[in-house]
Amino acid sequence: MLALELPDLADGRRHDAVAFVCRRADQLPTPLRLGLVVLTLGVGVGQRVVGDARTTRFLAATTLPFLGELARMVRSLAFAYVWETWPGTTPTGGVG
């Protein structure tokens, strides 16, 4: 998702942002974390069945309850991390 929304973000920075999102998701209370695990397992199955790009586009565009929230959670945490860590980042993720 970050590769589509921030195409100019360097691979190392993207990796750092994804690691941050994973760390934050791991801090969710147990009931929420279980729901997140179920959602991500479903997304993983979707990626294997219809492909990464198609699944990512669906997640970014959907307004379905929970699935849409998963994409928004990832996007908001990652964007906050990117602009807090590297304030000069351009809107496409490039070095400003």
Secondary structure, DSSP 8 states (H G I E B T S, - for coil): -HHHH-TTS-HHHHHHHHHHHHHHHHTS-HHHHHHHHHHHHHHHHHHHHH-HHHHHHHHHH---TTHHHHHHHHHHHHHHHHHHH-TT--TTS---
